[in-house]
Amino acid sequence: MNYHIGTALILQEFNPSCECPMCKIEKIVEENILFQFLNDAVMEDDTRARVNKLGFCADHFDMLFARQNKLSVALQAITRTNTLKKELFAKDAKSAKKTADALRKLTSTCIVCDIVNDHMERYAKTVAQLYAKESAFRTQLLSTKGFCMKHYASLLEHADCAGLKTKAYLADLCGLQDKHVERMVGELQWFCDKHDYRNREKPLGSSADALPRIRVKLYGEKKS
């Protein structure tokens, strides 16, 4: 298969080691973007303008703050806070509701989320294109344990990028997801059944970590 900048992470991470290879890709993408926001990007006028407009969600602010370059975080926090400061005042009940609505909208956006989502949309499209163009990739796709529901939905949404092989791609994708959701249900069921005293001496097996893995399957991996 052809490795290039658009496919390398897919070919690297699509393996049976986790419940969602797209989550692994997202973590790498997210880490790279956070690095940029703590280094050269913070000095760029365009970046500062986008931070001023969109800010950061609580998760990504925490992730930035947890890293070493606190000065970059502080500079971007000043930029963002000065924007919010302009929306603090209301003269009467009607304008207070408008101000409240404006603040909710202003604080519900995140520049890092937007950039990560743009990257992940392109990866979802590339997965479909790889399936259509590289016959060996079908085997690699089917070797995985499926995806979290968020990334599975994204792969479905962009399945038409497989072109003439869209139907075959969807059949494989849906079959893969159904197989591994069923596997997870079975592992969770045994986790529950193991609490019956009659099963006390039987091994827990793969069900031992079924709960944290179903967390990934249902909601994706936690933010670092």
C-alpha positions as a printed Julia matrix, in Angstrom:
224×3 Matrix{Float64}:
   0.0     0.0    0.0
   1.11    3.54  -0.67
   2.23    5.43   2.43
   1.94    9.21   2.29
   1.02   12.01   4.66
  -2.72   11.39   4.26
  -2.62    7.63   4.81
   0.35    6.98   7.11
  -1.57    7.26  10.4
  -4.41    5.09   9.1
  -2.04    2.34   7.99
  -0.11    2.68  11.26
  -3.07    2.63  13.66
  -5.6     0.31  11.97
  -4.78   -2.86  13.92
  -6.58   -5.08  16.46
  -4.96   -3.49  19.53
  -7.8    -1.17  20.55
 -11.55   -0.6   20.38
 -11.24    2.37  18.01
  -8.23    3.08  15.78
  -9.77    6.41  14.78
  -9.53    7.49  18.43
  -5.8     6.7   18.35
  -5.45    8.84  15.23
  -7.44   11.66  16.84
  -5.17   11.65  19.89
  -2.08   12.03  17.69
  -3.7    14.81  15.65
  -4.88   16.55  18.81
  -1.43   16.37  20.41
   0.18   17.91  17.32
  -2.34   20.76  17.29
  -1.9    21.46  21.01
   1.87   21.59  20.46
   1.37   24.22  17.77
  -0.83   26.35  20.03
   1.86   26.34  22.7
   4.68   27.26  20.33
   4.99   29.21  17.07
   1.26   29.48  16.37
   0.67   31.64  19.44
   2.66   34.47  17.84
   0.76   34.44  14.54
  -1.82   37.19  14.08
  -4.21   34.84  12.29
  -4.06   32.32  15.13
  -4.59   34.97  17.79
  -7.6    36.27  15.84
  -9.12   32.78  15.69
  -8.51   32.2   19.39
 -10.09   35.59  20.02
 -13.18   34.5   18.09
 -13.55   30.86  19.17
 -11.54   30.31  22.35
 -11.01   26.84  23.83
 -13.37   24.31  25.36
 -12.69   23.36  28.98
 -11.05   20.05  27.98
  -8.59   21.67  25.61
  -7.84   24.54  27.97
  -7.0    21.94  30.64
  -4.82   20.03  28.19
  -2.94   23.2   27.24
  -2.54   24.23  30.87
  -1.17   20.8   31.81
   1.79   21.35  29.5
   4.91   23.39  30.19
   4.42   26.61  28.27
   2.08   28.47  30.63
   2.96   31.84  29.05
   1.37   30.85  25.75
  -1.79   29.77  27.56
  -1.91   33.04  29.5
  -1.46   35.18  26.37
  -4.28   33.36  24.58
  -6.48   33.52  27.69
  -6.07   37.31  27.79
  -7.06   37.55  24.13
 -10.15   35.46  24.66
 -11.2    37.03  27.96
 -11.08   40.52  26.46
 -13.6    39.37  23.85
 -15.94   37.95  26.48
 -15.58   41.1   28.56
 -17.39   43.07  25.84
 -20.49   40.9   26.31
 -20.94   41.2   30.09
 -23.47   44.01  30.46
 -27.25   44.21  30.21
 -29.61   47.13  30.86
 -32.93   45.33  31.29
 -34.5    41.86  31.38
 -34.8    41.63  27.59
 -31.2    42.58  26.93
 -30.09   40.3   29.79
 -31.56   37.3   27.96
 -29.8    38.35  24.76
 -26.54   38.75  26.66
 -26.99   35.33  28.27
 -27.62   33.76  24.86
 -24.59   35.5   23.37
 -22.35   34.32  26.2
 -23.56   30.74  25.86
 -22.76   30.8   22.15
 -19.38   32.45  22.7
 -18.37   29.88  25.31
 -19.54   26.83  23.36
 -16.9    27.08  20.62
 -13.32   25.79  20.52
 -10.66   26.4   17.91
  -8.86   23.13  18.73
 -12.08   21.11  18.43
 -12.77   22.7   15.05
  -9.31   21.92  13.69
  -9.34   18.36  15.07
 -12.81   17.77  13.57
 -11.63   19.03  10.17
  -8.67   16.63  10.27
 -10.82   13.69  11.38
 -13.35   14.34   8.61
 -10.52   14.09   6.09
  -9.32   10.85   7.7
 -12.84    9.37   7.51
 -12.92   10.19   3.8
  -9.44    8.75   3.29
 -10.44    5.45   4.92
 -13.19    5.05   2.31
 -10.82    6.02  -0.5
  -8.2     3.56   0.7
 -10.79    0.79   0.76
 -11.71    1.6   -2.85
  -8.16    1.89  -4.17
  -6.09   -0.57  -2.1
  -7.39   -4.14  -2.03
  -5.05   -5.04   0.85
  -6.63   -2.37   3.03
  -9.9    -4.33   3.24
  -8.03   -7.04   5.15
  -6.45   -4.45   7.43
  -9.81   -2.77   8.09
 -11.44   -6.1    8.95
  -8.59   -6.93  11.34
  -9.65   -4.08  13.65
 -12.2    -4.26  16.47
 -14.46   -1.65  14.93
 -14.85    1.9   16.16
 -16.34    4.12  18.81
 -19.82    5.3   17.9
 -18.71    8.86  17.08
 -16.08    7.75  14.59
 -18.27    4.97  13.21
 -20.91    7.61  12.43
 -18.28    9.72  10.67
 -17.12    6.76   8.58
 -20.74    6.07   7.59
 -21.31    9.72   6.73
 -18.38    9.74   4.29
 -18.8     6.21   2.91
 -19.64    7.63  -0.51
 -15.95    8.53  -0.88
 -15.45    4.85  -1.74
 -17.12    5.61  -5.07
 -18.17    2.49  -6.97
 -17.21    0.34  -3.98
 -19.46    2.19  -1.54
 -21.92   -0.69  -1.11
 -19.15   -3.23  -0.49
 -17.46   -0.81   1.91
 -20.66   -0.26   3.86
 -21.33   -4.0    4.03
 -17.86   -4.61   5.48
 -17.98   -1.59   7.78
 -21.43   -2.36   9.19
 -20.64   -6.05   9.55
 -17.41   -5.26  11.38
 -19.1    -2.86  13.78
 -21.99   -5.23  14.49
 -19.6    -8.13  15.15
 -17.59   -6.21  17.7
 -20.53   -4.53  19.41
 -21.95   -8.02  19.86
 -18.56   -9.15  21.23
 -18.63   -6.31  23.75
 -22.17   -7.21  24.84
 -21.02  -10.78  25.43
 -18.01   -9.65  27.47
 -20.17   -7.33  29.56
 -22.72  -10.09  30.09
 -20.03  -12.44  31.39
 -18.75   -9.64  33.65
 -22.26   -9.47  35.13
 -22.72  -13.26  35.26
 -19.39  -13.63  37.05
 -20.99  -11.96  40.07
 -23.23  -15.02  40.45
 -21.7   -17.21  43.17
 -22.06  -20.22  40.88
 -19.49  -18.7   38.53
 -17.08  -17.7   41.3
 -14.36  -20.16  40.29
 -14.61  -19.54  36.55
 -12.07  -17.21  34.9
 -13.16  -13.65  34.1
 -11.02  -13.62  30.95
 -11.36  -10.69  28.56
 -14.35   -9.42  30.54
 -11.97   -8.11  33.23
 -11.59   -4.77  31.44
 -14.91   -4.8   29.59
 -16.22   -1.66  31.31
 -13.36    0.69  30.33
 -13.42   -0.75  26.81
 -17.18   -0.27  26.42
 -16.56    3.31  27.52
 -14.33    3.69  24.44
 -16.8     1.92  22.18
 -19.72    4.11  23.29
 -18.03    7.47  23.84
 -14.5     7.36  22.43
 -11.26    7.6   24.37
 -10.91   10.1   27.2
  -9.04   13.34  26.64
  -5.46   13.13  27.86
